[in-house]
């Protein structure tokens, strides 16, 4: 008589089920290499996302405000689910990274040899070279034992193809102007005067590049502003790795300089992670649940077309943004720099994710022209003819239209008229590189634009308003849509398929900020006006 199976034995023999939304298309840019590249046999880390103990109901968003301890008790992963997933990992010879795993983040990080991971998740790795770099890819669905169906909601990191791109644009020499300093833009938009964002921390999510302290000191010294405290927070092996001015350093420094100069006194926490779906999610959840740094605003200037993401990754990241909303953290996200197609080949319309998440503040772009100390003209940013980009915007093909956009007139994704899904962006601000921001990157001065500048621009305003109000805004989309006069309506311009006009539009959203009105809204408490 054979001995009874242990739970570990059961994991290796029970039937498999696919993780919903985990299907990956082949990486068709290049054929797989005939043999794995050097290093392909090294251990790989994978993040397993688990279900919540209690679901977050839609009515809670913007209404409820939890402490980190309350959130962990209600909406983290359960002890039983954590134990079962840990046992599953051991059954397949995988090591659980107890330092990087987190019950409140609902993430179990496992590490193992590629062959062990292929067996554990019923996948087959392919090896490619993409832009000169080795990439590990997979195709099809990830599968888990049937007893873990619904327990594991996403498996990220098996495939490490680049997931996102930074949304910044450098002004071309032929069209470059002197640009604005961030305080000049803040003044044009009527940000609160004489207020410091002391006590606030703005988190920046970066998937590459880095900053040099000497540049930070020189830039803010040149503006005669206090130098912010800027700290680097590595996630999943990411690091502050400045290289050259033409790299992602431009993104990192633009974010630091715009956020820090529009919210003087705020601390800046930069979360560096690899440019993968795993790295992106882990950076965001790490920032959200960082009870030491405690950011009140998170600014994200990276993203990619919805069509390039797996459904499991979008769901996991959107879930994280819901968590932020419950914790009173605002997330601002750039809507992209490639107009209504979001840079996807063909003429179809696409929107950028995570800007299309209904739990973030999507930030589009304008062209801002000053007349003295006032705004002379502001239109939707569209310099596609000059190969200098255009504001992203449109209608999500993934996320349903949220209730607070019910009266916004969101069109169907491909045409005007019938109601569509979640409309992007929500708000806008100066993004045209011809009217962009003066920056200092790796010792080089220049002018940079893109919707990458608008996410930290709004993050700075929110941090400043939080400090003035002595309370955090949290999720403020519903209140913005319900409160006339908080944005300056942009009435002209296009991003390709969509036109700016009265009210919300899929180019500039509700419009650019009326800083004093946004601050007053936050001071009143956004939940009372939603």
C-alpha positions as a Python dict, from the first residue, in 0.01 Angstrom:
ca = {
    (1, 'X'): (0, 0, 0),
    (2, 'X'): (154, 328, -109),
    (3, 'X'): (176, 617, 136),
    (4, 'X'): (-74, 902, 115),
    (5, 'X'): (31, 1201, -91),
    (6, 'X'): (162, 1502, 92),
    (7, 'X'): (28, 1846, -2),
    (8, 'X'): (353, 1912, -188),
    (9, 'X'): (305, 1598, -397),
    (10, 'X'): (-50, 1705, -479),
    (11, 'X'): (65, 2034, -632),
    (12, 'X'): (284, 1849, -883),
    (13, 'X'): (18, 1603, -997),
    (14, 'X'): (-316, 1783, -993),
    (15, 'X'): (-470, 1920, -1316),
    (16, 'X'): (-369, 2265, -1439),
    (17, 'X'): (-580, 2570, -1517),
    (18, 'X'): (-473, 2889, -1699),
    (19, 'X'): (-437, 3214, -1506),
    (20, 'X'): (-704, 3437, -1664),
    (21, 'X'): (-558, 3705, -1887),
    (22, 'X'): (-206, 3562, -1882),
    (23, 'X'): (-190, 3482, -2253),
    (24, 'X'): (115, 3622, -2429),
    (25, 'X'): (146, 3666, -2803),
    (26, 'X'): (474, 3560, -2965),
    (27, 'X'): (747, 3821, -2959),
    (28, 'X'): (749, 3857, -3337),
    (29, 'X'): (1000, 4138, -3372),
    (30, 'X'): (1279, 3883, -3403),
    (31, 'X'): (1284, 3503, -3431),
    (32, 'X'): (1402, 3307, -3129),
    (33, 'X'): (1776, 3250, -3114),
    (34, 'X'): (1889, 2898, -3199),
    (35, 'X'): (2058, 2861, -2860),
    (36, 'X'): (2004, 3040, -2528),
    (37, 'X'): (2234, 3339, -2474),
    (38, 'X'): (2496, 3349, -2203),
    (39, 'X'): (2329, 3379, -1864),
    (40, 'X'): (1998, 3226, -1979),
    (41, 'X'): (2036, 2945, -1725),
    (42, 'X'): (2066, 3181, -1428),
    (43, 'X'): (1787, 3183, -1171),
    (44, 'X'): (1485, 3400, -1251),
    (45, 'X'): (1261, 3586, -1004),
    (46, 'X'): (885, 3586, -1060),
    (47, 'X'): (614, 3784, -877),
    (48, 'X'): (292, 3598, -796),
    (49, 'X'): (-2, 3827, -721),
    (50, 'X'): (-264, 3686, -485),
    (51, 'X'): (-632, 3766, -434),
    (52, 'X'): (-748, 4002, -160),
    (53, 'X'): (-899, 3885, 168),
    (54, 'X'): (-1187, 4124, 100),
    (55, 'X'): (-1269, 4275, -235),
    (56, 'X'): (-1262, 4652, -281),
    (57, 'X'): (-1611, 4759, -385),
    (58, 'X'): (-1644, 5043, -640),
    (59, 'X'): (-1846, 5253, -395),
    (60, 'X'): (-1548, 5260, -158),
    (61, 'X'): (-1324, 5447, -403),
    (62, 'X'): (-1314, 5816, -316),
    (63, 'X'): (-1539, 5760, -15),
    (64, 'X'): (-1344, 5543, 228),
    (65, 'X'): (-1003, 5634, 365),
    (66, 'X'): (-804, 5362, 545),
    (67, 'X'): (-483, 5360, 741),
    (68, 'X'): (-212, 5123, 623),
    (69, 'X'): (-290, 4893, 917),
    (70, 'X'): (-663, 4890, 838),
    (71, 'X'): (-591, 4822, 472),
    (72, 'X'): (-358, 4531, 556),
    (73, 'X'): (-617, 4374, 785),
    (74, 'X'): (-896, 4394, 527),
    (75, 'X'): (-746, 4387, 181),
    (76, 'X'): (-407, 4218, 199),
    (77, 'X'): (-357, 3849, 118),
    (78, 'X'): (-477, 3593, 370),
    (79, 'X'): (-243, 3383, 583),
    (80, 'X'): (-385, 3067, 425),
    (81, 'X'): (-332, 3185, 67),
    (82, 'X'): (25, 3293, 145),
    (83, 'X'): (98, 2952, 300),
    (84, 'X'): (-55, 2759, 7),
    (85, 'X'): (142, 2955, -252),
    (86, 'X'): (461, 2912, -52),
    (87, 'X'): (398, 2535, -44),
    (88, 'X'): (336, 2533, -421),
    (89, 'X'): (671, 2703, -476),
    (90, 'X'): (854, 2449, -259),
    (91, 'X'): (687, 2160, -441),
    (92, 'X'): (860, 2268, -762),
    (93, 'X'): (1196, 2345, -606),
    (94, 'X'): (1150, 2720, -612),
    (95, 'X'): (1283, 2950, -339),
    (96, 'X'): (1053, 3205, -180),
    (97, 'X'): (1216, 3546, -143),
    (98, 'X'): (1088, 3637, 201),
    (99, 'X'): (1240, 3986, 186),
    (100, 'X'): (1065, 4087, -137),
    (101, 'X'): (742, 3899, -68),
    (102, 'X'): (470, 4098, 106),
    (103, 'X'): (132, 4005, 244),
    (104, 'X'): (2, 4362, 225),
    (105, 'X'): (122, 4391, -135),
    (106, 'X'): (-33, 4047, -201),
    (107, 'X'): (291, 3941, -367),
    (108, 'X'): (494, 3625, -329),
    (109, 'X'): (830, 3646, -507),
    (110, 'X'): (976, 3309, -605),
    (111, 'X'): (1312, 3232, -758),
    (112, 'X'): (1435, 2932, -949),
    (113, 'X'): (1613, 2789, -1248),
    (114, 'X'): (1437, 2846, -1583),
    (115, 'X'): (1365, 2474, -1620),
    (116, 'X'): (1199, 2464, -1277),
    (117, 'X'): (985, 2768, -1361),
    (118, 'X'): (883, 2616, -1695),
    (119, 'X'): (761, 2307, -1510),
    (120, 'X'): (592, 2499, -1229),
    (121, 'X'): (391, 2721, -1464),
    (122, 'X'): (366, 2496, -1772),
    (123, 'X'): (538, 2745, -2000),
    (124, 'X'): (822, 2729, -2250),
    (125, 'X'): (1080, 3007, -2269),
    (126, 'X'): (1204, 3153, -2595),
    (127, 'X'): (1513, 3371, -2626),
    (128, 'X'): (1527, 3676, -2850),
    (129, 'X'): (1747, 3974, -2918),
    (130, 'X'): (1554, 4301, -2908),
    (131, 'X'): (1727, 4633, -2972),
    (132, 'X'): (2056, 4457, -2912),
    (133, 'X'): (1952, 4320, -2573),
    (134, 'X'): (1870, 3959, -2480),
    (135, 'X'): (1503, 3905, -2396),
    (136, 'X'): (1334, 3605, -2238),
    (137, 'X'): (983, 3554, -2374),
    (138, 'X'): (700, 3306, -2355),
    (139, 'X'): (379, 3252, -2547),
    (140, 'X'): (35, 3130, -2449),
    (141, 'X'): (-109, 3117, -2098),
    (142, 'X'): (53, 3063, -1760),
    (143, 'X'): (-94, 2763, -1580),
    (144, 'X'): (-121, 2681, -1210),
    (145, 'X'): (-255, 2382, -1014),
    (146, 'X'): (-634, 2376, -1003),
    (147, 'X'): (-640, 2422, -625),
    (148, 'X'): (-478, 2765, -676),
    (149, 'X'): (-731, 2878, -938),
    (150, 'X'): (-843, 3226, -827),
    (151, 'X'): (-581, 3235, -552),
    (152, 'X'): (-303, 3341, -789),
    (153, 'X'): (-437, 3625, -1002),
    (154, 'X'): (-121, 3714, -1195),
    (155, 'X'): (223, 3569, -1263),
    (156, 'X'): (467, 3837, -1374),
    (157, 'X'): (836, 3811, -1461),
    (158, 'X'): (846, 3491, -1663),
    (159, 'X'): (862, 3717, -1968),
    (160, 'X'): (1100, 4012, -1937),
    (161, 'X'): (1036, 4196, -2264),
    (162, 'X'): (1034, 4578, -2219),
    (163, 'X'): (685, 4683, -2114),
    (164, 'X'): (675, 5063, -2120),
    (165, 'X'): (837, 5371, -2265),
    (166, 'X'): (901, 5711, -2112),
    (167, 'X'): (672, 5988, -2236),
    (168, 'X'): (914, 6276, -2274),
    (169, 'X'): (1012, 6469, -2587),
    (170, 'X'): (1315, 6684, -2644),
    (171, 'X'): (1272, 7002, -2844),
    (172, 'X'): (1436, 6972, -3186),
    (173, 'X'): (1708, 7233, -3249),
    (174, 'X'): (1507, 7379, -3537),
    (175, 'X'): (1200, 7443, -3319),
    (176, 'X'): (1350, 7488, -2974),
    (177, 'X'): (1265, 7795, -2771),
    (178, 'X'): (1396, 7916, -2438),
    (179, 'X'): (1119, 7718, -2272),
    (180, 'X'): (969, 7778, -1928),
    (181, 'X'): (1103, 7706, -1585),
    (182, 'X'): (860, 7492, -1384),
    (183, 'X'): (785, 7785, -1146),
    (184, 'X'): (689, 7998, -1448),
    (185, 'X'): (441, 7732, -1560),
    (186, 'X'): (307, 7702, -1207),
    (187, 'X'): (257, 8080, -1193),
    (188, 'X'): (74, 8081, -1528),
    (189, 'X'): (-158, 7812, -1393),
    (190, 'X'): (-219, 8000, -1069),
    (191, 'X'): (-61, 7758, -824),
    (192, 'X'): (-92, 7871, -459),
    (193, 'X'): (165, 8139, -381),
    (194, 'X'): (384, 8151, -74),
    (195, 'X'): (304, 7792, 17),
    (196, 'X'): (556, 7517, 81),
    (197, 'X'): (488, 7147, 45),
    (198, 'X'): (677, 7064, 363),
    (199, 'X'): (583, 6723, 498),
    (200, 'X'): (472, 6591, 159),
    (201, 'X'): (652, 6320, -35),
    (202, 'X'): (609, 6279, -410),
    (203, 'X'): (697, 5932, -539),
    (204, 'X'): (829, 5893, -893),
    (205, 'X'): (818, 5559, -1075),
    (206, 'X'): (1117, 5512, -1307),
    (207, 'X'): (1195, 5211, -1527),
    (208, 'X'): (1542, 5320, -1629),
    (209, 'X'): (1789, 5606, -1614),
    (210, 'X'): (1899, 5792, -1308),
    (211, 'X'): (1986, 6125, -1149),
    (212, 'X'): (2308, 6291, -1039),
    (213, 'X'): (2300, 6479, -710),
    (214, 'X'): (2526, 6747, -858),
    (215, 'X'): (2263, 6818, -1124),
    (216, 'X'): (1985, 6839, -864),
    (217, 'X'): (2188, 7084, -657),
    (218, 'X'): (2282, 7297, -958),
    (219, 'X'): (1931, 7306, -1105),
    (220, 'X'): (1748, 7414, -791),
    (221, 'X'): (2029, 7647, -696),
    (222, 'X'): (1992, 7816, -1033),
    (223, 'X'): (1621, 7865, -966),
    (224, 'X'): (1699, 7997, -618),
    (225, 'X'): (1477, 7726, -470),
    (226, 'X'): (1549, 7495, -178),
    (227, 'X'): (1713, 7176, -296),
    (228, 'X'): (1470, 6890, -234),
    (229, 'X'): (1570, 6573, -58),
    (230, 'X'): (1583, 6316, -339),
    (231, 'X'): (1620, 5950, -243),
    (232, 'X'): (1658, 5641, -461),
    (233, 'X'): (1458, 5327, -377),
    (234, 'X'): (1566, 5015, -570),
    (235, 'X'): (1298, 4759, -659),
    (236, 'X'): (1360, 4415, -815),
    (237, 'X'): (1723, 4498, -880),
    (238, 'X'): (1654, 4839, -1034),
    (239, 'X'): (1899, 5115, -951),
    (240, 'X'): (1974, 5483, -986),
    (241, 'X'): (2198, 5445, -1292),
    (242, 'X'): (2257, 5774, -1473),
    (243, 'X'): (2423, 5729, -1810),
    (244, 'X'): (2398, 6010, -2061),
    (245, 'X'): (2171, 6303, -2138),
    (246, 'X'): (2003, 6125, -2431),
    (247, 'X'): (1894, 5827, -2223),
    (248, 'X'): (1608, 5778, -1977),
    (249, 'X'): (1802, 6016, -1752),
    (250, 'X'): (1598, 6285, -1930),
    (251, 'X'): (1280, 6131, -1793),
    (252, 'X'): (1411, 6097, -1440),
    (253, 'X'): (1547, 6450, -1423),
    (254, 'X'): (1237, 6604, -1585),
    (255, 'X'): (1021, 6436, -1322),
    (256, 'X'): (1243, 6546, -1033),
    (257, 'X'): (1282, 6902, -1158),
    (258, 'X'): (916, 6965, -1241),
    (259, 'X'): (778, 6801, -925),
    (260, 'X'): (1038, 6956, -696),
    (261, 'X'): (1020, 7306, -842),
    (262, 'X'): (640, 7327, -843),
    (263, 'X'): (611, 7188, -489),
    (264, 'X'): (905, 7344, -302),
    (265, 'X'): (965, 7174, 29),
    (266, 'X'): (837, 6833, -82),
    (267, 'X'): (1064, 6531, -57),
    (268, 'X'): (1113, 6327, -376),
    (269, 'X'): (1132, 5947, -355),
    (270, 'X'): (1238, 5778, -679),
    (271, 'X'): (1149, 5409, -715),
    (272, 'X'): (1374, 5244, -974),
    (273, 'X'): (1270, 4911, -1124),
    (274, 'X'): (1343, 4709, -1440),
    (275, 'X'): (1131, 4793, -1744),
    (276, 'X'): (909, 4483, -1730),
    (277, 'X'): (548, 4427, -1626),
    (278, 'X'): (682, 4272, -1305),
    (279, 'X'): (910, 4566, -1233),
    (280, 'X'): (638, 4821, -1309),
    (281, 'X'): (385, 4661, -1075),
    (282, 'X'): (635, 4595, -796),
    (283, 'X'): (759, 4956, -808),
    (284, 'X'): (405, 5093, -781),
    (285, 'X'): (297, 4860, -500),
    (286, 'X'): (622, 4924, -312),
    (287, 'X'): (562, 5299, -327),
    (288, 'X'): (196, 5266, -227),
    (289, 'X'): (273, 5055, 79),
    (290, 'X'): (592, 5230, 186),
    (291, 'X'): (506, 5317, 545),
    (292, 'X'): (842, 5485, 599),
    (293, 'X'): (844, 5727, 305),
    (294, 'X'): (462, 5760, 298),
    (295, 'X'): (413, 5932, -39),
    (296, 'X'): (88, 6127, -72),
    (297, 'X'): (122, 6151, -452),
    (298, 'X'): (272, 5909, -704),
    (299, 'X'): (373, 6038, -1048),
    (300, 'X'): (413, 5794, -1339),
    (301, 'X'): (552, 5910, -1672),
    (302, 'X'): (590, 5566, -1834),
    (303, 'X'): (335, 5354, -2015),
    (304, 'X'): (244, 5165, -2328),
    (305, 'X'): (-58, 5096, -2551),
    (306, 'X'): (-322, 4879, -2388),
    (307, 'X'): (-273, 4629, -2671),
    (308, 'X'): (86, 4559, -2558),
    (309, 'X'): (-12, 4451, -2205),
    (310, 'X'): (-149, 4122, -2083),
    (311, 'X'): (-489, 4145, -1918),
    (312, 'X'): (-347, 3999, -1594),
    (313, 'X'): (-85, 4274, -1572),
    (314, 'X'): (-337, 4552, -1637),
    (315, 'X'): (-575, 4408, -1379),
    (316, 'X'): (-296, 4377, -1121),
    (317, 'X'): (-175, 4733, -1174),
    (318, 'X'): (-528, 4874, -1173),
    (319, 'X'): (-592, 4683, -848),
    (320, 'X'): (-285, 4852, -702),
    (321, 'X'): (-423, 5192, -802),
    (322, 'X'): (-746, 5105, -620),
    (323, 'X'): (-537, 5032, -312),
    (324, 'X'): (-375, 5375, -342),
    (325, 'X'): (-717, 5539, -359),
    (326, 'X'): (-825, 5369, -35),
    (327, 'X'): (-505, 5485, 133),
    (328, 'X'): (-556, 5848, 29),
    (329, 'X'): (-276, 5848, -230),
    (330, 'X'): (-324, 6027, -563),
    (331, 'X'): (-164, 5876, -875),
    (332, 'X'): (-97, 6100, -1177),
    (333, 'X'): (-8, 5932, -1508),
    (334, 'X'): (112, 6063, -1845),
    (335, 'X'): (-129, 5982, -2131),
    (336, 'X'): (136, 5932, -2399),
    (337, 'X'): (306, 6136, -2669),
    (338, 'X'): (191, 5974, -2992),
    (339, 'X'): (-157, 6111, -3051),
    (340, 'X'): (-474, 5907, -3086),
    (341, 'X'): (-296, 5597, -3224),
    (342, 'X'): (-53, 5588, -2928),
    (343, 'X'): (219, 5499, -3178),
    (344, 'X'): (63, 5166, -3281),
    (345, 'X'): (106, 5094, -3653),
    (346, 'X'): (-208, 5150, -3856),
    (347, 'X'): (-488, 5402, -3822),
    (348, 'X'): (-680, 5250, -3531),
    (349, 'X'): (-711, 5445, -3207),
    (350, 'X'): (-533, 5325, -2892),
    (351, 'X'): (-490, 5463, -2543),
    (352, 'X'): (-195, 5431, -2310),
    (353, 'X'): (-192, 5226, -1991),
    (354, 'X'): (-172, 5287, -1695),
    (355, 'X'): (-322, 5628, -1786),
    (356, 'X'): (-637, 5438, -1889),
    (357, 'X'): (-685, 5294, -1542),
    (358, 'X'): (-1005, 5448, -1399),
    (359, 'X'): (-825, 5484, -1065),
    (360, 'X'): (-556, 5731, -1174),
    (361, 'X'): (-555, 6091, -1292),
    (362, 'X'): (-469, 6070, -1663),
    (363, 'X'): (-262, 6370, -1776),
    (364, 'X'): (-268, 6493, -2137),
    (365, 'X'): (-76, 6770, -2307),
    (366, 'X'): (-122, 7123, -2438),
    (367, 'X'): (80, 7387, -2617),
    (368, 'X'): (109, 7684, -2379),
    (369, 'X'): (188, 8033, -2504),
    (370, 'X'): (240, 8309, -2248),
    (371, 'X'): (148, 8675, -2282),
    (372, 'X'): (357, 8841, -2015),
    (373, 'X'): (259, 8681, -1688),
    (374, 'X'): (-70, 8545, -1823),
    (375, 'X'): (-171, 8268, -2059),
    (376, 'X'): (-196, 8408, -2409),
    (377, 'X'): (-311, 8093, -2587),
    (378, 'X'): (-342, 7726, -2506),
    (379, 'X'): (-435, 7449, -2748),
    (380, 'X'): (-414, 7072, -2762),
    (381, 'X'): (-55, 6964, -2823),
    (382, 'X'): (-9, 6827, -3174),
    (383, 'X'): (329, 6853, -3345),
    (384, 'X'): (306, 6523, -3535),
    (385, 'X'): (380, 6700, -3863),
    (386, 'X'): (709, 6820, -3715),
    (387, 'X'): (778, 6475, -3568),
    (388, 'X'): (756, 6618, -3217),
    (389, 'X'): (457, 6417, -3096),
    (390, 'X'): (105, 6488, -2982),
    (391, 'X'): (-96, 6435, -2668),
    (392, 'X'): (-225, 6085, -2614),
    (393, 'X'): (-594, 6043, -2557),
    (394, 'X'): (-898, 5845, -2656),
    (395, 'X'): (-1119, 5573, -2514),
    (396, 'X'): (-1013, 5257, -2337),
    (397, 'X'): (-1087, 4923, -2501),
    (398, 'X'): (-1035, 4751, -2164),
    (399, 'X'): (-1187, 4957, -1884),
    (400, 'X'): (-1555, 5051, -1865),
    (401, 'X'): (-1659, 5412, -1841),
    (402, 'X'): (-1657, 5513, -1472),
    (403, 'X'): (-1965, 5670, -1319),
    (404, 'X'): (-1794, 6008, -1281),
    (405, 'X'): (-1753, 6026, -1661),
    (406, 'X'): (-2119, 5946, -1727),
    (407, 'X'): (-2198, 6302, -1834),
    (408, 'X'): (-1863, 6378, -1997),
    (409, 'X'): (-1967, 6272, -2346),
    (410, 'X'): (-1701, 6005, -2389),
    (411, 'X'): (-1726, 5876, -2747),
    (412, 'X'): (-1689, 5520, -2869),
    (413, 'X'): (-1323, 5423, -2910),
    (414, 'X'): (-1313, 5467, -3287),
    (415, 'X'): (-1566, 5736, -3364),
    (416, 'X'): (-1766, 6024, -3230),
    (417, 'X'): (-2117, 5962, -3107),
    (418, 'X'): (-2209, 5659, -2898),
    (419, 'X'): (-2084, 5622, -2544),
    (420, 'X'): (-1757, 5439, -2494),
    (421, 'X'): (-1535, 5311, -2214),
    (422, 'X'): (-1306, 5505, -1983),
    (423, 'X'): (-1206, 5831, -2150),
    (424, 'X'): (-844, 5950, -2145),
    (425, 'X'): (-707, 6194, -2029),
    (426, 'X'): (-877, 6356, -1731),
    (427, 'X'): (-673, 6677, -1723),
    (428, 'X'): (-386, 6836, -1911),
    (429, 'X'): (-101, 7084, -1894),
    (430, 'X'): (190, 7221, -2094),
    (431, 'X'): (361, 6937, -2283),
    (432, 'X'): (463, 7065, -2628),
    (433, 'X'): (845, 7049, -2641),
    (434, 'X'): (846, 7378, -2833),
    (435, 'X'): (699, 7538, -2519),
    (436, 'X'): (856, 7290, -2281),
    (437, 'X'): (1055, 7298, -1959),
    (438, 'X'): (1411, 7406, -1901),
    (439, 'X'): (1601, 7110, -1761),
    (440, 'X'): (1949, 7008, -1656),
    (441, 'X'): (2036, 6647, -1740),
    (442, 'X'): (2382, 6500, -1692),
    (443, 'X'): (2529, 6848, -1692),
    (444, 'X'): (2353, 6953, -2014),
    (445, 'X'): (2085, 7223, -2027),
    (446, 'X'): (1793, 7180, -2264),
    (447, 'X'): (1418, 7201, -2314),
    (448, 'X'): (1202, 6891, -2268),
    (449, 'X'): (828, 6839, -2305),
    (450, 'X'): (589, 6549, -2338),
    (451, 'X'): (304, 6435, -2118),
    (452, 'X'): (582, 6309, -1892),
    (453, 'X'): (605, 6667, -1769),
    (454, 'X'): (233, 6692, -1698),
    (455, 'X'): (214, 6404, -1449),
    (456, 'X'): (473, 6561, -1214),
    (457, 'X'): (324, 6906, -1283),
    (458, 'X'): (-11, 6792, -1144),
    (459, 'X'): (163, 6591, -870),
    (460, 'X'): (336, 6910, -758),
    (461, 'X'): (7, 7101, -745),
    (462, 'X'): (-159, 6824, -544),
    (463, 'X'): (132, 6800, -298),
    (464, 'X'): (128, 7177, -254),
    (465, 'X'): (-249, 7173, -200),
    (466, 'X'): (-224, 6881, 43),
    (467, 'X'): (24, 7075, 254),
    (468, 'X'): (-192, 7385, 250),
    (469, 'X'): (-507, 7189, 338),
    (470, 'X'): (-329, 6969, 593),
    (471, 'X'): (-499, 6666, 439),
    (472, 'X'): (-433, 6450, 135),
    (473, 'X'): (-652, 6471, -172),
    (474, 'X'): (-651, 6099, -242),
    (475, 'X'): (-863, 5995, -538),
    (476, 'X'): (-1001, 6322, -675),
    (477, 'X'): (-1129, 6237, -1024),
    (478, 'X'): (-1496, 6235, -931),
    (479, 'X'): (-1464, 6569, -754),
    (480, 'X'): (-1281, 6728, -1049),
    (481, 'X'): (-1555, 6621, -1291),
    (482, 'X'): (-1826, 6744, -1052),
    (483, 'X'): (-1674, 7087, -984),
    (484, 'X'): (-1689, 7357, -1253),
    (485, 'X'): (-1398, 7597, -1280),
    (486, 'X'): (-1116, 7375, -1150),
    (487, 'X'): (-973, 7342, -1501),
    (488, 'X'): (-921, 7584, -1789),
    (489, 'X'): (-1115, 7440, -2081),
    (490, 'X'): (-905, 7389, -2396),
    (491, 'X'): (-1119, 7465, -2700),
    (492, 'X'): (-901, 7399, -3003),
    (493, 'X'): (-655, 7151, -3147),
    (494, 'X'): (-657, 6777, -3214),
    (495, 'X'): (-452, 6469, -3136),
    (496, 'X'): (-539, 6299, -3463),
    (497, 'X'): (-881, 6136, -3435),
    (498, 'X'): (-1020, 6355, -3157),
    (499, 'X'): (-1074, 6730, -3132),
    (500, 'X'): (-1060, 6963, -2835),
    (501, 'X'): (-1380, 7150, -2759),
    (502, 'X'): (-1612, 7269, -2483),
    (503, 'X'): (-1616, 7038, -2182),
    (504, 'X'): (-1423, 6714, -2156),
    (505, 'X'): (-1249, 6589, -2468),
    (506, 'X'): (-1018, 6302, -2561),
    (507, 'X'): (-726, 6539, -2622),
    (508, 'X'): (-701, 6752, -2310),
    (509, 'X'): (-964, 6609, -2075),
    (510, 'X'): (-1124, 6875, -1857),
    (511, 'X'): (-837, 7113, -1935),
    (512, 'X'): (-530, 7260, -1770),
    (513, 'X'): (-521, 7340, -1398),
    (514, 'X'): (-666, 7647, -1233),
    (515, 'X'): (-430, 7605, -942),
    (516, 'X'): (-614, 7808, -680),
    (517, 'X'): (-943, 7630, -759),
    (518, 'X'): (-783, 7285, -734),
    (519, 'X'): (-627, 7384, -401),
    (520, 'X'): (-964, 7509, -274),
    (521, 'X'): (-1129, 7183, -380),
    (522, 'X'): (-873, 6979, -188),
    (523, 'X'): (-909, 7206, 114),
    (524, 'X'): (-1285, 7141, 119),
    (525, 'X'): (-1227, 6767, 101),
    (526, 'X'): (-1282, 6598, -232),
    (527, 'X'): (-1517, 6330, -97),
    (528, 'X'): (-1767, 6597, 3),
    (529, 'X'): (-1785, 6730, -354),
    (530, 'X'): (-1779, 6403, -549),
}
